[in-house]
């Protein structure tokens, strides 16, 4: 009886029960009134027959015994056949039948027609409602198939049809999530291709120009060396850009699973700055490391050293000759912090809220190294491990970047 769980079906069955009950009550009342009418007709017929017999001087005792007589004789049957009163005689030719059965038949026929009309009307209303429900469901499901999820199937009711609607809604939610994911993926791919083409345009143009100069002056050794070096720098910049873009793409699409383990912070910082010490020496800058060499941090070593290295690169990019970049770390009861600070050019207040956006370059960064991916990449790595990256800076006084890792 699961179909009875649905509200509309329950209402329809209650309607049918009420109609049947009303019909039974109506026929019962008609039967009661008709039986009284038949009794009155029979009594009147007996009164008329008794009166007629008395007028014919028949003894009252004989008349009374005739009403109680039950035996049928051949002479009696012959007499009734003579006057046309037999079992085969049509009812409308019999006065008693005409006065009793015909009205009863008309009443029953009228009641049957009335209740059939009401039943058909109720059934039609139920089926129209169900058909409307199905048409609405078909329209909504067609919208789901076309990727439109602005309208939903009826819910909040019980019954098999609404259980089916609920299953379709769950499927629609999955389709909607998949559609949104595909839309974000397409948007991300579009932006990524646009960013790559935009960022590669300059180094490719420079590389093309350097190669033209080299091909035009193959005998000029100084020019060949100079522009070969510039070409190598452009290639290195392109490689760095592509690698950073690929890393950002992997982080943005959730394809990275950070594998945390306990590691020495001193080893992490050492590996992060190993390739940058020579650059700092060539640019006349100093990288200073301060912290307890025995401190340990639970993190993904490879990715975290990438984040710290990007912060140090950013500090080198915005620090002039003779500048200082200091890396330190400290533990507190709730968090572990790695701090990268410099005494460089600092960040303007109008730029400080945008520096973690991809490819963002402030006016103060014009002419400096970098493409605007280091800080967004560092932030994505730290936040991907459940941490946070913040910055404090004043123009002309340097910047302090603080990575915060929360204990599990």
C-alpha positions as a Markdown table, in Angstrom:
| # | Residue | x | y | z |
|---|---|---|---|---|
| 1 | Unk | 0.0 | 0.0 | 0.0 |
| 2 | Unk | 2.9 | 2.4 | -0.6 |
| 3 | Unk | 0.8 | 4.3 | -3.2 |
| 4 | Unk | -1.4 | 5.4 | -0.3 |
| 5 | Unk | 1.5 | 7.4 | 1.1 |
| 6 | Unk | 1.0 | 10.1 | -1.6 |
| 7 | Unk | -1.4 | 12.9 | -0.5 |
| 8 | Unk | -3.2 | 13.2 | -3.8 |
| 9 | Unk | -3.8 | 9.4 | -4.0 |
| 10 | Unk | -5.0 | 9.4 | -0.4 |
| 11 | Unk | -7.4 | 12.2 | -1.2 |
| 12 | Unk | -8.8 | 10.3 | -4.2 |
| 13 | Unk | -9.3 | 7.2 | -2.2 |
| 14 | Unk | -11.1 | 9.1 | 0.5 |
| 15 | Unk | -13.2 | 10.7 | -2.2 |
| 16 | Unk | -14.1 | 7.2 | -3.5 |
| 17 | Unk | -15.0 | 5.9 | 0.0 |
| 18 | Unk | -17.2 | 9.0 | 0.6 |
| 19 | Unk | -19.0 | 8.5 | -2.7 |
| 20 | Unk | -19.6 | 4.8 | -2.0 |
| 21 | Unk | -20.8 | 5.6 | 1.6 |
| 22 | Unk | -23.1 | 8.3 | 0.3 |
| 23 | Unk | -24.5 | 5.9 | -2.3 |
| 24 | Unk | -25.1 | 3.2 | 0.2 |
| 25 | Unk | -26.8 | 5.7 | 2.6 |
| 26 | Unk | -28.9 | 7.1 | -0.3 |
| 27 | Unk | -30.1 | 3.6 | -1.4 |
| 28 | Unk | -30.8 | 2.6 | 2.1 |
| 29 | Unk | -33.0 | 5.7 | 2.7 |
| 30 | Unk | -34.7 | 5.1 | -0.7 |
| 31 | Unk | -35.3 | 1.5 | 0.3 |
| 32 | Unk | -36.9 | 2.5 | 3.6 |
| 33 | Unk | -39.2 | 5.1 | 1.9 |
| 34 | Unk | -40.1 | 2.7 | -0.9 |
| 35 | Unk | -40.9 | -0.2 | 1.4 |
| 36 | Unk | -43.3 | 2.1 | 3.3 |
| 37 | Unk | -44.8 | 3.2 | 0.0 |
| 38 | Unk | -45.3 | -0.4 | -1.1 |
| 39 | Unk | -46.9 | -1.2 | 2.3 |
| 40 | Unk | -49.4 | 1.6 | 1.9 |
| 41 | Unk | -50.2 | 0.6 | -1.7 |
| 42 | Unk | -50.8 | -3.1 | -0.6 |
| 43 | Unk | -53.0 | -1.9 | 2.3 |
| 44 | Unk | -55.0 | 0.3 | 0.0 |
| 45 | Unk | -55.4 | -2.6 | -2.5 |
| 46 | Unk | -56.6 | -4.8 | 0.3 |
| 47 | Unk | -59.0 | -2.1 | 1.5 |
| 48 | Unk | -60.4 | -1.7 | -2.1 |
| 49 | Unk | -60.8 | -5.4 | -2.6 |
| 50 | Unk | -62.5 | -5.9 | 0.8 |
| 51 | Unk | -64.8 | -3.0 | 0.1 |
| 52 | Unk | -65.8 | -4.4 | -3.3 |
| 53 | Unk | -66.4 | -7.9 | -1.9 |
| 54 | Unk | -68.5 | -6.6 | 0.9 |
| 55 | Unk | -70.6 | -4.7 | -1.7 |
| 56 | Unk | -71.2 | -8.1 | -3.4 |
| 57 | Unk | -72.6 | -9.5 | -0.1 |
| 58 | Unk | -69.7 | -11.8 | 0.6 |
| 59 | Unk | -69.5 | -12.8 | 4.2 |
| 60 | Unk | -66.8 | -10.8 | 6.1 |
| 61 | Unk | -65.5 | -14.1 | 7.7 |
| 62 | Unk | -64.9 | -15.5 | 4.2 |
| 63 | Unk | -63.1 | -12.3 | 3.1 |
| 64 | Unk | -60.9 | -12.4 | 6.1 |
| 65 | Unk | -60.0 | -16.0 | 5.6 |
| 66 | Unk | -59.2 | -15.2 | 1.9 |
| 67 | Unk | -56.4 | -12.7 | 3.0 |
| 68 | Unk | -54.8 | -15.4 | 5.1 |
| 69 | Unk | -55.1 | -18.2 | 2.5 |
| 70 | Unk | -51.7 | -19.4 | 1.0 |
| 71 | Unk | -52.6 | -22.4 | -1.0 |
| 72 | Unk | -52.6 | -22.0 | -4.8 |
| 73 | Unk | -55.2 | -24.0 | -6.9 |
| 74 | Unk | -55.5 | -24.7 | -10.5 |
| 75 | Unk | -58.8 | -22.8 | -10.7 |
| 76 | Unk | -57.1 | -19.7 | -9.2 |
| 77 | Unk | -54.3 | -19.8 | -11.7 |
| 78 | Unk | -56.8 | -20.2 | -14.6 |
| 79 | Unk | -58.7 | -17.2 | -13.4 |
| 80 | Unk | -55.7 | -15.0 | -13.2 |
| 81 | Unk | -54.5 | -16.1 | -16.6 |
| 82 | Unk | -57.9 | -15.2 | -17.9 |
| 83 | Unk | -57.5 | -11.6 | -16.7 |
| 84 | Unk | -53.8 | -11.4 | -17.8 |
| 85 | Unk | -52.0 | -11.7 | -14.4 |
| 86 | Unk | -49.2 | -14.2 | -14.9 |
| 87 | Unk | -45.4 | -14.2 | -14.4 |
| 88 | Unk | -44.8 | -13.3 | -18.0 |
| 89 | Unk | -47.1 | -10.2 | -18.0 |
| 90 | Unk | -45.1 | -7.0 | -18.4 |
| 91 | Unk | -44.7 | -5.0 | -15.2 |
| 92 | Unk | -46.3 | -1.8 | -16.7 |
| 93 | Unk | -49.6 | -3.8 | -17.3 |
| 94 | Unk | -49.8 | -4.8 | -13.6 |
| 95 | Unk | -51.2 | -2.0 | -11.5 |
| 96 | Unk | -49.3 | -3.0 | -8.4 |
| 97 | Unk | -46.0 | -3.4 | -10.2 |
| 98 | Unk | -46.5 | -0.1 | -11.9 |
| 99 | Unk | -47.1 | 1.6 | -8.6 |
| 100 | Unk | -44.0 | 0.1 | -6.9 |
| 101 | Unk | -41.2 | -1.3 | -9.1 |
| 102 | Unk | -41.3 | 1.4 | -11.8 |
| 103 | Unk | -40.8 | 4.4 | -9.4 |
| 104 | Unk | -38.1 | 2.4 | -7.6 |
| 105 | Unk | -36.3 | 1.6 | -10.8 |
| 106 | Unk | -36.4 | 5.3 | -11.8 |
| 107 | Unk | -35.0 | 6.3 | -8.4 |
| 108 | Unk | -32.2 | 3.8 | -8.6 |
| 109 | Unk | -31.4 | 4.8 | -12.2 |
| 110 | Unk | -31.3 | 8.5 | -11.3 |
| 111 | Unk | -29.1 | 7.7 | -8.3 |
| 112 | Unk | -26.7 | 5.6 | -10.4 |
| 113 | Unk | -26.4 | 8.4 | -13.0 |
| 114 | Unk | -25.8 | 11.0 | -10.3 |
| 115 | Unk | -23.2 | 9.1 | -8.5 |
| 116 | Unk | -21.5 | 8.0 | -11.7 |
| 117 | Unk | -21.3 | 11.6 | -12.8 |
| 118 | Unk | -19.8 | 12.6 | -9.5 |
| 119 | Unk | -17.3 | 9.7 | -9.6 |
| 120 | Unk | -16.3 | 10.5 | -13.1 |
| 121 | Unk | -15.9 | 14.2 | -12.3 |
| 122 | Unk | -13.7 | 13.4 | -9.2 |
| 123 | Unk | -11.6 | 10.9 | -11.2 |
| 124 | Unk | -11.2 | 13.4 | -14.0 |
| 125 | Unk | -10.0 | 16.0 | -11.6 |
| 126 | Unk | -7.5 | 13.6 | -10.0 |
| 127 | Unk | -6.2 | 12.5 | -13.4 |
| 128 | Unk | -6.0 | 16.1 | -14.6 |
| 129 | Unk | -4.0 | 17.0 | -11.5 |
| 130 | Unk | -1.7 | 14.1 | -12.1 |
| 131 | Unk | -1.3 | 14.9 | -15.7 |
| 132 | Unk | -0.4 | 18.5 | -14.9 |
| 133 | Unk | 2.2 | 17.2 | -12.4 |
| 134 | Unk | 3.7 | 15.0 | -15.0 |
| 135 | Unk | 3.8 | 17.8 | -17.6 |
| 136 | Unk | 5.5 | 20.1 | -15.1 |
| 137 | Unk | 8.0 | 17.3 | -14.3 |
| 138 | Unk | 8.7 | 16.7 | -18.0 |
| 139 | Unk | 9.3 | 20.5 | -18.5 |
| 140 | Unk | 11.7 | 20.7 | -15.5 |
| 141 | Unk | 13.6 | 17.5 | -16.5 |
| 142 | Unk | 13.9 | 18.8 | -20.1 |
| 143 | Unk | 15.4 | 22.0 | -18.5 |
| 144 | Unk | 17.9 | 19.9 | -16.5 |
| 145 | Unk | 18.9 | 18.1 | -19.8 |
| 146 | Unk | 19.5 | 21.5 | -21.4 |
| 147 | Unk | 21.6 | 22.7 | -18.4 |
| 148 | Unk | 18.9 | 25.0 | -16.9 |
| 149 | Unk | 18.3 | 24.5 | -13.2 |
| 150 | Unk | 16.2 | 27.6 | -12.4 |
| 151 | Unk | 13.1 | 25.4 | -11.7 |
| 152 | Unk | 12.8 | 22.3 | -9.5 |
| 153 | Unk | 10.5 | 19.3 | -9.2 |
| 154 | Unk | 7.8 | 19.2 | -6.4 |
| 155 | Unk | 9.2 | 18.1 | -3.1 |
| 156 | Unk | 8.3 | 17.7 | 0.5 |
| 157 | Unk | 5.6 | 15.2 | -0.1 |
| 158 | Unk | 5.4 | 11.4 | 0.5 |
| 159 | Unk | 4.7 | 8.7 | -2.0 |
| 160 | Unk | 6.4 | 6.8 | -4.8 |
| 161 | Unk | 6.2 | 9.6 | -7.4 |
| 162 | Unk | 7.8 | 12.1 | -5.0 |
| 163 | Unk | 10.5 | 9.6 | -4.1 |
| 164 | Unk | 11.2 | 9.4 | -7.9 |
| 165 | Unk | 11.2 | 13.2 | -8.0 |
| 166 | Unk | 13.7 | 13.3 | -5.1 |
| 167 | Unk | 16.0 | 10.9 | -6.9 |
| 168 | Unk | 15.8 | 13.0 | -10.1 |
| 169 | Unk | 16.6 | 16.1 | -8.0 |
| 170 | Unk | 19.7 | 14.5 | -6.6 |
| 171 | Unk | 20.8 | 13.6 | -10.1 |
| 172 | Unk | 20.1 | 17.2 | -11.2 |
| 173 | Unk | 22.3 | 18.5 | -8.4 |
| 174 | Unk | 25.1 | 16.2 | -9.6 |
| 175 | Unk | 24.6 | 17.5 | -13.1 |
| 176 | Unk | 24.5 | 21.1 | -11.9 |
| 177 | Unk | 27.7 | 20.6 | -10.0 |
| 178 | Unk | 29.3 | 18.9 | -13.0 |
| 179 | Unk | 28.1 | 21.7 | -15.3 |
| 180 | Unk | 29.5 | 24.4 | -12.9 |
| 181 | Unk | 32.8 | 22.5 | -12.6 |
| 182 | Unk | 33.1 | 22.3 | -16.4 |
| 183 | Unk | 32.2 | 25.9 | -16.7 |
| 184 | Unk | 34.9 | 26.9 | -14.2 |
| 185 | Unk | 37.4 | 24.6 | -15.9 |
| 186 | Unk | 36.6 | 26.2 | -19.3 |
| 187 | Unk | 36.9 | 29.6 | -17.8 |
| 188 | Unk | 40.1 | 28.7 | -16.0 |
| 189 | Unk | 41.6 | 27.2 | -19.2 |
| 190 | Unk | 40.5 | 30.3 | -21.1 |
| 191 | Unk | 42.1 | 32.7 | -18.6 |
| 192 | Unk | 45.2 | 30.5 | -18.3 |
| 193 | Unk | 45.7 | 30.5 | -22.1 |
| 194 | Unk | 45.1 | 34.2 | -22.2 |
| 195 | Unk | 47.6 | 34.8 | -19.4 |
| 196 | Unk | 50.2 | 32.5 | -20.9 |
| 197 | Unk | 50.0 | 34.2 | -24.3 |
| 198 | Unk | 50.1 | 37.6 | -22.8 |
| 199 | Unk | 53.1 | 36.8 | -20.5 |
| 200 | Unk | 55.1 | 35.0 | -23.2 |
| 201 | Unk | 54.6 | 37.7 | -25.7 |
| 202 | Unk | 57.4 | 40.0 | -24.3 |
| 203 | Unk | 60.1 | 37.4 | -23.8 |
| 204 | Unk | 59.3 | 35.8 | -27.2 |
| 205 | Unk | 59.6 | 39.1 | -28.9 |
| 206 | Unk | 62.8 | 39.9 | -27.1 |
| 207 | Unk | 64.2 | 36.4 | -27.9 |
| 208 | Unk | 63.3 | 36.9 | -31.6 |
| 209 | Unk | 65.0 | 40.3 | -31.7 |
| 210 | Unk | 68.2 | 38.9 | -30.0 |
| 211 | Unk | 68.4 | 36.0 | -32.5 |
| 212 | Unk | 68.0 | 38.4 | -35.4 |
| 213 | Unk | 70.8 | 40.6 | -34.1 |
| 214 | Unk | 73.1 | 37.5 | -33.6 |
| 215 | Unk | 72.3 | 36.2 | -37.1 |
| 216 | Unk | 73.0 | 39.6 | -38.7 |
| 217 | Unk | 76.4 | 40.1 | -36.9 |
| 218 | Unk | 77.9 | 36.6 | -36.6 |
| 219 | Unk | 81.4 | 38.0 | -36.8 |
| 220 | Unk | 80.9 | 40.4 | -33.9 |
| 221 | Unk | 81.9 | 38.3 | -30.9 |
| 222 | Unk | 81.0 | 40.8 | -28.3 |
| 223 | Unk | 77.5 | 41.2 | -29.7 |
| 224 | Unk | 77.0 | 37.5 | -30.0 |
| 225 | Unk | 78.0 | 37.0 | -26.4 |
| 226 | Unk | 75.9 | 39.9 | -25.2 |
| 227 | Unk | 72.7 | 38.9 | -26.9 |
| 228 | Unk | 73.2 | 35.2 | -26.4 |
| 229 | Unk | 73.3 | 36.0 | -22.7 |
| 230 | Unk | 70.1 | 38.1 | -23.0 |
| 231 | Unk | 68.5 | 35.2 | -25.0 |
| 232 | Unk | 69.4 | 32.8 | -22.2 |
| 233 | Unk | 67.8 | 35.2 | -19.7 |
| 234 | Unk | 64.6 | 35.4 | -21.8 |
| 235 | Unk | 64.5 | 31.6 | -22.0 |
| 236 | Unk | 65.0 | 31.3 | -18.3 |
| 237 | Unk | 62.2 | 33.8 | -17.7 |
| 238 | Unk | 59.9 | 31.8 | -20.0 |
| 239 | Unk | 60.8 | 28.6 | -18.3 |
| 240 | Unk | 60.2 | 30.2 | -14.9 |
| 241 | Unk | 56.9 | 31.6 | -16.1 |
| 242 | Unk | 55.7 | 28.3 | -17.6 |
| 243 | Unk | 56.6 | 26.3 | -14.5 |
| 244 | Unk | 54.8 | 28.8 | -12.2 |
| 245 | Unk | 51.7 | 28.7 | -14.4 |
| 246 | Unk | 51.7 | 24.9 | -14.4 |
| 247 | Unk | 52.0 | 24.9 | -10.6 |
| 248 | Unk | 49.2 | 27.5 | -10.2 |
| 249 | Unk | 47.0 | 25.4 | -12.5 |
| 250 | Unk | 47.6 | 22.3 | -10.5 |
| 251 | Unk | 46.8 | 24.1 | -7.3 |
| 252 | Unk | 43.7 | 25.9 | -8.7 |
| 253 | Unk | 42.2 | 22.7 | -10.1 |
| 254 | Unk | 42.8 | 20.7 | -6.8 |
| 255 | Unk | 45.2 | 18.2 | -8.4 |
| 256 | Unk | 47.7 | 18.6 | -5.6 |
| 257 | Unk | 47.6 | 16.4 | -2.5 |
| 258 | Unk | 49.9 | 17.8 | 0.1 |
| 259 | Unk | 51.9 | 15.1 | 1.9 |
| 260 | Unk | 52.7 | 16.4 | 5.3 |
| 261 | Unk | 55.6 | 15.1 | 7.4 |
| 262 | Unk | 57.9 | 16.3 | 10.1 |
| 263 | Unk | 60.9 | 18.2 | 8.8 |
| 264 | Unk | 63.5 | 20.5 | 10.2 |
| 265 | Unk | 62.7 | 24.2 | 9.5 |
| 266 | Unk | 66.4 | 25.0 | 9.1 |
| 267 | Unk | 66.6 | 22.3 | 6.3 |
| 268 | Unk | 63.5 | 23.7 | 4.7 |
| 269 | Unk | 64.8 | 27.3 | 4.6 |
| 270 | Unk | 68.3 | 26.1 | 3.5 |
| 271 | Unk | 66.8 | 24.3 | 0.5 |
| 272 | Unk | 64.5 | 27.2 | -0.3 |
| 273 | Unk | 67.3 | 29.7 | -0.4 |
| 274 | Unk | 70.1 | 27.5 | -1.9 |
| 275 | Unk | 69.6 | 28.7 | -5.5 |
| 276 | Unk | 69.1 | 32.3 | -4.4 |
| 277 | Unk | 72.3 | 32.9 | -2.4 |
| 278 | Unk | 74.4 | 33.4 | -5.6 |
| 279 | Unk | 71.9 | 35.8 | -7.0 |
| 280 | Unk | 72.0 | 37.8 | -3.7 |
| 281 | Unk | 75.8 | 37.9 | -3.8 |
| 282 | Unk | 75.8 | 39.1 | -7.4 |
| 283 | Unk | 73.3 | 41.8 | -6.6 |
| 284 | Unk | 75.1 | 42.9 | -3.4 |
| 285 | Unk | 72.4 | 41.8 | -1.1 |
| 286 | Unk | 72.5 | 39.7 | 2.0 |
| 287 | Unk | 70.2 | 36.8 | 3.1 |
| 288 | Unk | 70.2 | 36.2 | 6.9 |
| 289 | Unk | 68.7 | 33.2 | 8.6 |
| 290 | Unk | 67.7 | 33.2 | 12.3 |
| 291 | Unk | 66.0 | 30.4 | 14.2 |
| 292 | Unk | 66.4 | 27.3 | 16.3 |
| 293 | Unk | 67.9 | 24.7 | 14.1 |
| 294 | Unk | 66.1 | 21.9 | 16.1 |
| 295 | Unk | 62.6 | 23.2 | 15.5 |
| 296 | Unk | 60.4 | 21.0 | 13.4 |
| 297 | Unk | 57.3 | 21.6 | 11.3 |
| 298 | Unk | 54.6 | 19.3 | 9.9 |
| 299 | Unk | 54.3 | 20.3 | 6.2 |
| 300 | Unk | 54.9 | 19.2 | 2.6 |
| 301 | Unk | 58.6 | 19.9 | 2.3 |
| 302 | Unk | 58.8 | 20.3 | -1.5 |
| 303 | Unk | 55.8 | 22.7 | -1.8 |
| 304 | Unk | 56.6 | 24.7 | 1.4 |
| 305 | Unk | 60.1 | 25.4 | 0.3 |
| 306 | Unk | 58.6 | 26.6 | -3.0 |
| 307 | Unk | 56.5 | 29.0 | -1.1 |
| 308 | Unk | 59.3 | 30.3 | 1.1 |
| 309 | Unk | 61.6 | 30.5 | -1.9 |
| 310 | Unk | 59.0 | 32.7 | -3.7 |
| 311 | Unk | 58.8 | 35.0 | -0.7 |
| 312 | Unk | 62.6 | 35.4 | -0.7 |
| 313 | Unk | 62.6 | 36.0 | -4.5 |
| 314 | Unk | 60.0 | 38.7 | -4.1 |
| 315 | Unk | 62.2 | 40.3 | -1.4 |
| 316 | Unk | 65.2 | 40.2 | -3.7 |
| 317 | Unk | 63.2 | 41.8 | -6.5 |
| 318 | Unk | 62.2 | 44.7 | -4.3 |
| 319 | Unk | 65.4 | 45.3 | -2.4 |
| 320 | Unk | 68.2 | 47.5 | -3.7 |
| 321 | Unk | 71.9 | 46.8 | -3.6 |
| 322 | Unk | 73.1 | 46.6 | 0.0 |
| 323 | Unk | 69.7 | 45.4 | 1.2 |
| 324 | Unk | 69.0 | 42.8 | 3.8 |
| 325 | Unk | 66.5 | 39.8 | 3.6 |
| 326 | Unk | 66.0 | 38.1 | 7.0 |
| 327 | Unk | 64.3 | 34.7 | 7.4 |
| 328 | Unk | 63.3 | 33.7 | 10.9 |
| 329 | Unk | 60.8 | 31.3 | 12.5 |
| 330 | Unk | 59.2 | 30.9 | 15.9 |
| 331 | Unk | 56.8 | 28.6 | 17.7 |
| 332 | Unk | 53.9 | 29.8 | 19.9 |
| 333 | Unk | 51.4 | 27.6 | 21.8 |
| 334 | Unk | 48.9 | 27.5 | 18.9 |
| 335 | Unk | 50.8 | 28.2 | 15.7 |
| 336 | Unk | 54.2 | 28.1 | 14.0 |
| 337 | Unk | 55.4 | 31.1 | 12.0 |
| 338 | Unk | 58.0 | 31.5 | 9.3 |
| 339 | Unk | 58.8 | 35.2 | 8.6 |
| 340 | Unk | 60.5 | 36.7 | 5.6 |
| 341 | Unk | 61.3 | 40.4 | 6.0 |
| 342 | Unk | 63.3 | 42.9 | 4.0 |
| 343 | Unk | 64.3 | 46.6 | 4.1 |
| 344 | Unk | 63.4 | 47.2 | 0.5 |
| 345 | Unk | 61.0 | 49.6 | -1.3 |
| 346 | Unk | 57.9 | 48.4 | 0.6 |
| 347 | Unk | 54.3 | 48.2 | -0.7 |
| 348 | Unk | 51.9 | 51.1 | -1.2 |
| 349 | Unk | 48.7 | 51.0 | 0.7 |
| 350 | Unk | 46.6 | 50.9 | -2.5 |
| 351 | Unk | 48.5 | 47.9 | -3.7 |
| 352 | Unk | 48.8 | 45.8 | -0.5 |
| 353 | Unk | 45.3 | 44.3 | -0.9 |
| 354 | Unk | 46.1 | 43.2 | -4.5 |
| 355 | Unk | 49.6 | 41.7 | -4.3 |
| 356 | Unk | 48.3 | 38.1 | -4.0 |
| 357 | Unk | 46.4 | 38.3 | -7.3 |
| 358 | Unk | 47.8 | 36.5 | -10.2 |
| 359 | Unk | 49.9 | 38.7 | -12.6 |
| 360 | Unk | 49.3 | 41.8 | -10.4 |
| 361 | Unk | 52.1 | 44.3 | -10.8 |
| 362 | Unk | 52.1 | 47.6 | -9.0 |
| 363 | Unk | 53.5 | 50.8 | -10.4 |
| 364 | Unk | 56.5 | 50.4 | -8.1 |
| 365 | Unk | 57.3 | 47.0 | -9.7 |
| 366 | Unk | 57.8 | 48.4 | -13.2 |
| 367 | Unk | 61.4 | 47.7 | -14.3 |
| 368 | Unk | 61.9 | 45.0 | -11.6 |
| 369 | Unk | 62.1 | 41.2 | -12.1 |
| 370 | Unk | 59.1 | 38.9 | -11.7 |
| 371 | Unk | 55.8 | 38.3 | -13.5 |
| 372 | Unk | 53.4 | 38.5 | -10.6 |
| 373 | Unk | 53.0 | 34.8 | -9.8 |
| 374 | Unk | 55.3 | 34.2 | -6.9 |
| 375 | Unk | 53.2 | 35.7 | -4.2 |
| 376 | Unk | 49.9 | 34.1 | -5.4 |
| 377 | Unk | 51.6 | 30.7 | -5.7 |
| 378 | Unk | 53.1 | 31.0 | -2.2 |
| 379 | Unk | 49.7 | 32.0 | -0.7 |
| 380 | Unk | 48.0 | 29.0 | -2.5 |
| 381 | Unk | 50.6 | 26.6 | -1.2 |
| 382 | Unk | 50.3 | 27.8 | 2.4 |
| 383 | Unk | 46.5 | 28.0 | 2.4 |
| 384 | Unk | 46.4 | 24.6 | 0.8 |
| 385 | Unk | 48.0 | 23.1 | 3.9 |
| 386 | Unk | 45.6 | 24.9 | 6.2 |
| 387 | Unk | 47.8 | 27.9 | 7.0 |
| 388 | Unk | 47.7 | 31.6 | 6.1 |
| 389 | Unk | 50.0 | 34.2 | 4.6 |
| 390 | Unk | 49.9 | 37.8 | 5.6 |
| 391 | Unk | 51.9 | 40.9 | 4.9 |
| 392 | Unk | 52.8 | 44.2 | 6.7 |
| 393 | Unk | 54.5 | 46.9 | 4.8 |
| 394 | Unk | 55.2 | 50.6 | 4.5 |
| 395 | Unk | 56.6 | 52.4 | 1.5 |
| 396 | Unk | 60.3 | 52.9 | 1.8 |
| 397 | Unk | 60.6 | 50.8 | 5.0 |
| 398 | Unk | 60.4 | 47.3 | 3.6 |
| 399 | Unk | 57.9 | 44.4 | 4.0 |
| 400 | Unk | 57.3 | 41.6 | 6.4 |
| 401 | Unk | 55.6 | 38.4 | 5.1 |
| 402 | Unk | 54.4 | 36.0 | 7.7 |
| 403 | Unk | 53.4 | 32.4 | 7.0 |
| 404 | Unk | 51.3 | 30.8 | 9.8 |
| 405 | Unk | 50.9 | 27.0 | 10.2 |
| 406 | Unk | 48.3 | 25.8 | 12.6 |
| 407 | Unk | 49.0 | 22.7 | 14.7 |
| 408 | Unk | 46.7 | 19.7 | 13.9 |
